[in-house]
Amino acid sequence: MARWASLIDIRRTERPAILVDTGDFCYPRARRNGQFEDDYFFEGMRLMRYAAAGIGSNEIRYGRERLLERAAEADLTLLGTNIIDKRGNGTLGRPWTIVQAGGRRTPFGREGGIRIGIFSVTLQHFIYGVDPLAQKYYEVIDPRLAALEAISHLRERNCDLIVAISHQGWDKSVAFAEQVPGIDIVLNGQQSHPAAFGEMHGGAFVVDTGPHRTTLTEVTVVWRDGVPAATVTERGGEALRMPERPDLKELQQRYEREAKQQGIKIE
């Protein structure tokens, strides 16, 4: 993360840029030392200023209370647009978020820049399959219906770009893009391709972000005649050649020291 952060910082000086995770950023429950590693990962996400993250199976496994607490501590916006939390008053996490990229601050608020609306949907079996009790606590509604409602809210709020995190797998993410109008970019959260990949389907650019936690995918958007056009590039190799950002390097060293003190083997 320390090297990724250095590249992302450069991008942020060059152009408006936001950082998004498509979900399953927590480790599986069965993984040894998963919770210990996750606590550090949340802190890393805070330092890197993630704009939003989708909720996948591993976040459900992590546990509702701990997930919400860690996300709040990390100032991380969790998105669960079609995951209804029966123990709460709506969705698990937020149904959608709006991120302002670029522009300038004035005494009257922020002017200029791009308003990016983001939401996240998943399939029932990714939530219900986690635990026999999951269906007792969560209701997963049709991703298409939840998406249409989110898109309506985001368009009403004058978003320039609509981004959907689709925790559904490549084929279903493609079908989702073709069936749901109004989305500009679909980020597939169940990767199928060996590296970053993207192509147009319907009116949306569908992106596969490559293997989990090993790739850094950059989606670049430019406006041509008022219409957004996107391209995708894998930046993982470039990021590994960057110097480590000091604060994240210190976090990694602290993680290694604590792991050693607790007798935890770093994998």
ABEGO torsion letter per residue (X at the ends): XAAAAAAAAAAAAABBBBBBBAEGABBBAABBGAAAAAAAAAAAAAAAGBABBBBBAAAAAAEAAAAAAAAAAAGBBBBBAABBBAABAEBBEBABBBBBBEEBBBAAEBBEEBBBBBBBBBBAAAAAAABAAAAAABBBBBAAAAAAAAAAAAAAAGBABBBBBBBAEAAAAAAAAAABBGBABBBBABBABABBBBBBBEABBBBBAEBBGABBBBBBBBBBGGBBBBBBBBAAAAAAABBBBAAAAAAAAAAAAAAAAAGBBBX
